[in-house]
Amino acid sequence: MSRKFFGTDGVRGRANSNPMTAEMALKLGAAAGRYFRRDGTGAHRVIIGKDTRLSGYMFETAMTAGFTSTGMNVFLLGPVPTPAVGMMTTSMRADVGVMISASHNPAEDNGIKFFGPDGFKLSDEAEAEIEHLLMTGVEPAQARNIGRAKRIDDARFRYNERIKSTLPRGMTLAGLKVVIDCANGAAYKTAPEVLWELGAEVISVGTTPDGHNINDNCGSTSPQIAANAVIAYGADVGICLDGDADRVMVLDENGQVADGDQLMALMAKRMAVKGLLTGGALVATVMSNLGLERYLESEGLRLERTSVGDRYVVERMRSGGFNLGGEQSGHIVMTDYATTGDGLLAGLQFLAAMIETGKKASELSKTFETVPQLLKNVRYATGQTPLENDAVKRAIADAETKLSGNGRLLIRKSGTEPLIRVMAESLSEATLNAAVDSVVAAVERATR
């Protein structure tokens, strides 16, 4: 069963434009409510969290109406990180969890993603069934069976305590000066609180959300302000989260960025040495650098690659029994502690490595030499299919021939935006640039 509205991470788009309208959110809530209340018996629960976007109020209210119309009882968490929703779906024995967020996208966008009763994101099959109910309509509950809604005031504090418990017993962050950039998003209170309570000296950036400034020149996708703060305050390390705090970038004491690949390499090696890396493998996507794969092989470990999207990483982790995975973009999943990517959790693990080894951030944040990689995006209009164009297909084939034996080429449609992503890796930067530019030019011509 195909999916029309769900992408790689839920339903996402510009707020108040199809499909991200209040009407659609209400119908989606009703469809999901009916899907998770198929037996029609007993008390059924859904928890709803959100980030700090202005449109979050609208979608929270609309989804509450949709869920309660099918007899689901709704628990509203307010602004919390996405991993907090996964955690609390299980701890509150809910049937489903919902996070209202467009992650790293600008404030004008928003999204809706679902977690099942096990705290993990839904499968493609489950999303397709919800879409089917969305399109065909659902029968509302009888008047006496309409659900209730209640706000949970301590959701943030429950999550804080869980995150702090992931550090080794007795470890404190005393003596560390940490810059934390919360992207004016969901972790704007949580992350500084956790770091301070663990003993760190905290310099906060991106902690004044106004509904419009989430991810605006801050956070994991724009770390320069945080890097400047690291230098200005003489901090030991910087931690940059995105709008819903499920991804992270780490800055060393010189303000240099370590991406998800470098962090996963560090964690995989440390976990393997301690006998904690199950299956001797790290799960990552096709976007992860070839240098990561070569490094793991040199350490006697494997890289298991998946399609792009942390949901697919987690699915492979669960099917293969692996406990570490993630994406180059900074989603890092540690299933010993969480059911989805958790930027703050990953950041704490990096701080723990600093404390245990006594090394500076710069000594830990570059675990392997990257193979030169280039990624360019080409935007296309609704209804266009540039990858089906014959000239684009020829350009891709030519680029693959040039890179054969010397690198790799990856072409894909974004699952969250109308973009064609053109990525290549090669030890020869001239070959790399020529391959990417030729494909980009062909795609651009096809979209005019």
N, C-alpha and C positions, 0 to 999 in steps of 0.2 A: 504494500500500500504506500503510494508516494505522499510526500508532504509539500504543501503549497506555502504555508506561512512560517513553519519552523525552519530555522537555519542551523548552523553549527552550534549555536548557543541560545536556543529559545526563539521567541518571536521578537524582532527588533526593527525599528524604523524611526522616522521623524514623528515626534509627538503631535497629535491632532491631524495626522495624515495617515491614510490607509497603509499598513494594517494597524498602526498604533493609535487607534481612536478609543474614546471612552466606551462607545457602543461595542466595539470589538472586544475590549477587555471584559465587559460584562458577559458577553456571549462565551468568551473563552473560559471565564470563571465558571459559568454554568456547565459548559461542556466537560471541563476537568472535574467539576464537582460530581456530575453524573457518572463519569468514568470511574472515579474512586469510590463511588457509593452505589456500585452496581447491585450489591445484595439488598439494598434498601432497608437494612436493619441496623439497630444500635445507634450509638452516638458517634458521629464522624467529625474529624477535626482537620483543619487546614491552618498553617501558620503563614503569615505574609510579612516579609521584610522589604525594605527599600533602601535606596541610596538617597542623596540629597537634592536630586533634580526637582524643580518646581512641579513638573508634570507628575511626580510621584504621588502627590495628594489625589489627583484625579484618577489615576489608575488604581491606587489602593482602594478608593471608595467604590469604583466600578467593579472591581474584582470581588470585593466584599459582597456587593449586591448579587453578583452572579452566583457565588458559592452559597450564600445563605438561601437563595431562591431554590436550591436543590436540596436543602436540608443540612448543609454542612455548617458546623460551628467554626467561626473564624477567630483566630488569635493574632492580633496586630503587634508586631515587634518594633515598628518605627525604624529609624535609620540604623542598620547593622551591616557588617560585612557579609558577603555572600556565604562564606563558610559557616557563619553563625546560623544561617537558615538550615543548612545541611545538618549541623549538629543538633539544633533544637527540634527538627522534624523527628529525629529518633528519640531524643530525651523526653519529648512531650507526647510520644506515642501517636503522632499525627499520621493521617493517611497520605498527606501531601504537603509539601512546602513550596512556597512561591517567593522568588526574589524579583523585585521590580527594579531593573537597572539596565543600562546600556554599557556597563563596564567602563572601558577606556574611551568610548565615543564622547563627542561634545554634548553639552547640556541640552541642546534642542532635540536630541535623540532619546529614546527610552526603549526598554525591552522587558520581556516577561520570561523567566525560566523556571522550570519545575523540578522539584526533587520528590522522589518516591518515598514510601514509608521507611526504606532502609537508609535514607539520607543521601542516596546517590542520584545523579541526574537521570532523567527518563531515557529509555531506549528510543531508537527511531520508530520502532513498531508502536510503542505506547503513544508517542507524539502523533503518529499517523491516525491512530484510533480516536484521539481527542479531536483532531482536525475533522474527522468524519462526523463526529457528534456536533462539532461546530457548524458544519455545512448543512446537516440534516435537521438540526434543532433538537432540543431536549424537553422532556415533560417536567414542568416545575413541581416541587413538592406541594402537598396539600397545605392549606393555610395553617393548620395546627402543627405542622412539621417543619415550618420555616426555621432556618438556623439562627443562632445568636452571634453577636460579635463582641469581643472583649479585647482591651489593650493590655499587653504584658509590659509592665514598667521596668522590670529588671533584666531584660534580655541581654543587654550589653554587659552587665556584670556577670551573668552566667557564662557568657563567652569569654570574658576576661580571665575568669578563674580557670577555665579549661585550657586556655592558651598558656597561661603561666605554668601550669602543671606539666607542660611538655619539656621544660628545662630539667636537667638532672637535679635530683633532690639536693638542696643546700646550696646550689649555685646562685650567685647574685651577679648583677651587672655593675656592681660598685666599681668605680674607677674608669668606666667607659663614658665618653662624651659622644652622644648619638644625635644626629640630625634625622628627624622623621618627617617625611613629606606625605601627607594624607590625601593629596589631590583635591582638597575641599570636598571629599567624598564620605563614604559610609563609615570609615574608620577614624573620622576626625576627632572623636573623643576616645575611642577604644585604644588606639595604638599609643598615643602619648601616656595614657593612664597605665597601660601594661608595662611600658619601659620604665616609667618612673617608679612604679610599685616594686619592680625588680631591682631597683637601685641605681639605674643609669642617670646621668645628667642629660636632660632632654632639651633639644632645641627643635621647636615645632615649626613646620612650614605647611601651608595648605590646610589650615585648620579653621578657616572662617567661611564656611559655605553660606551662600546667599540664594541658592536655587539656580543660579545662572553660571557660576564659576567653576563647577566641577570639571576637572581635567584641563582647565584653562591655563596653559603655560606652566603646568606643574604636574607632579606625579610621575609615574614610571615611564610615561611616553614623552615627558618633557622635563628631564632631571636637572636642567641647568641651574635653576634657582636653588635647588637643594645642594648642588655641587658648589655653588658660590658660598652658601652658608657653611658647608664643611670647611672650606678654606678660611672664611672670615672668622669663624669661631674656634678654629684649630681642633675640630672634632676628629674622633678616631675613625668614624664610619658614618655613612648615610644610608638610610633605608627609604626607598621610594615606592609607594603603593599606587594602585590605580583607583578609579572611582568607586569600585565595589570591593576593593582590597583583596581580590583573589589572585593578584599577580604582584611581582616585586622586581625591582632592580636595586643592586647594592652599589654604593659609592665607596671607594677606598679613601684614605686620608688625604689623597691628592685630588679628589674629586673625579677620579676616573671610574667609568661605569663597568660593572660586571653583569652580563646578561644571564638569562636563565640557563643557557648551556654551561657557562662557567660554574654557576652555583650547583647545578646538578652533578657536574663532574666531581666537584669537591665533596658533595654529600655522598655520592656513590662510593668514592674511594674510602671515606671515613667509615661509612656503614659496613663496607666489605671487610675492612681491617678489624672491626669490632664483631664480625660475624652476624651482622644484623640485616644485610642486604639479601633478601630472599630471591632465590633463582639465579643469583649471580648476574643480574641484568638490570639495566635502566630502560624505562619505556619513554620514548620521545617521538616527536612527529617528523614527517619528511622535511620540515623546515630546519631542523637542528643541523648544526655545522658538521661537515665531514671530519673536522679536526676532533670533535667530541667522540665520534665513532672510533677513530684511530687511537685516541688516548685510552678509551675503555679497553680496546683490544690489547693494548700494551700492558694493561693491568690485569689481564686475564678475565675481563668482564665483557658483557655483550650489550649492544644497543638494539632494542626492539623498536622498530619504527611503525607509526600509525598515520592515519589521515590527520589533517589539521583540525584541532579542536580538543580541548582538555577532556571533553566527554569521551572521545574515542581513546584517548590515553588511559583513562580510568577503566573503560571497558576491557582493554587489553590487559591492564594490571590485574583486574579481577579474574579474567579467564585464565591467565597464566600464573596467578599466585604471586605476582610481584608487588613490592611495597614502596617503590620510588619511581616517579615519572614526572613528566611535565613538558613544557614548551620553551623554546628559545625566548619567547615574549615575556616570560617570567611567571607563568602558571607553574607552580611546583606542587605536586601532590604527594603527600606522605600518608598512606592509608593506615599506618599504625596509629595516627592521631586524628585524621580528618577524612572526609569523603569527597572533597573537591580541592581545587587549588586554594592555598591560603598564604597570602603574601606576608602577613605578620609572623606566622608560624615559621616560614622559611627564613625570614630575617632573623628570628631568634636563634635558629639553628646555626646561622652564620656567626652570630655573636658568641654562641657557645663554643664554636670552633676557635674563635679568637682567644677566649678565656682559657680553654683547655690546652692550646698549643703555645700561648704567649706570643703569637705572631701578629704582626700588623695586618690590617685589611688588605693592603697591597700585596702581601706575601701569600694570601689565601685566595684572592679573587681572580687570579690568572692561572688556572690549573693546566691548561693546554694551549698550544699555538693554533690559532684558527686558520682554516683555509680561506683565502679571500672569497667573500660572498657579496653579491650585489642583488638588491631587491628594488624593483620599481613597480609602481601601481598605475594602471590606466583606468580612468572612470568611463563608464558607458551608460547610455540612457536606457530606461525601462523598455523592454521589448527587443533590444538589440542582442544578437548572438555572435559576437566577434570571433569566438573560437571555432565557429563553424565555417568561417570565411576561408576560401581556398588559398588566398595569398597568405593569410595568417598561418595556415597549416604548413605551407611550404617554408615560411620563415622559421617555424619551430623545428621542422625537420632539418633544415640547413644548420641551425644553431646546435642541435643535438649532434650532428656530424662533426662540427668544429670542436665540440667539447668531449667527444668520445675518447675515453682512455685518459683524459686530463681533467675531468670534473663531471658536473651533472647539471641538468636543467630541470626546473620545475615550473609548470604553468598551471594556475588554478584560479577559479572564481572565488572571491571572498564569500564566506557564508553569512556575513553580517552587514556588508556594504556592497553597492554596485561597482565593484572593482575587479579588474583582472590583475592578478599578482604574477609578476615575472621575476623568478629568482634563479640565479645560477651561481655555481662555485667552480673555481679553477685556480690552479697554482700560477697560471699566467694571467695577470690582470688585464693585459691587452686583449686576450682571447675572451676573457670574462666580459669586459665592457662591450666588445663587438657583438657577442652573442645576445646579451640582454637588449642592447640598443636596437638591434635589427628586429627582434620580436616586438619590442615596444612600438617601434615605428609602424610595423605592419598592423598592429592592433589599433593604433591611433588612426590610421587611414581607414580602417574598416568601421570605425565609429563616427566618422564625419558625416 
